[in-house]
C-alpha cells in the first residue's frame, strides 16, 4: 500500500515571500501521479498542481512549482510571492496509474499554511 | 457549468441512526468517488463508482455502502452511526475511470454524530 507523509503540520510565511511545503511518499510502483491540493476554510478541495512520475521535468503553475525527486520519493511544493489568499490547508496526494486502482487518491495529513501580512 | 454538488451541507445524527449523503457529479462525468475527512486529517478513500458499478473500496466497515444511479449521481449510506463517523464527507467526480482523468471535488457534507 502507498503512504504519503507531510512532516510539517504548520508553516507560516510573510506576504510576498517564498515558502516550501514538504511531502514524502512510499510506493513500489513506477508509474503514478502526485498532486498538491489546497483546502481553504470553505472546505472545497482545489487542485494546485500535478506531476506525472514518468516526466522528469518539474511541474509549474504560475507561482506554484514542485521539486520532484523520484529516487528519494520526495515531492515538495514551492509557493513564490505568497499572497493572503494562499492561506489554507495543503494536502499532498498520490494516485497509482494502474487501471485496477481506478482514480483513488491517497492523501497526506496536511500542512496548515498561514500567510502573514 | 455547475461543479460537483453535495447535499445536505450539514447534518446532525444520533448514534445508531442511519444517514444518506448525496452527490451530483459534473455534467458528463461518469465516475464518482467518496472520501471521509476526519477533523485534522487528510481525506480517506471510501468508494469509487463508475458506470453504476463499484470499482474500488477503501478500508471501511460494511456499515458503509454506496450506489450510483443512471444519471451518475451517487448516494453514500452509513448505518448504525458511531461517534467516530463524525467527519466531512467529500465527493469527487471525473469523466473516466483511469487515473489520467482529473478529479473535481464537491464542497462536502459535514456529519456530526452525537
Interface residues (C-beta under 8 A of the other chain):
Chain A: X4 X32 X33 X37 X42 X43 X44 X45 X46 X47 X50 X91 X93 X95 X96 X97 X98 X99 X101 X102 X103 X104 X105 X106 X107 X108 X109 X110
Chain B: X31 X33 X35 X40 X41 X42 X43 X44 X45 X48 X50 X55 X56 X58 X88 X90 X92 X94 X97 X98 X99 X100 X101 X102 X103 X104 X105 X106 X107 X108 X110
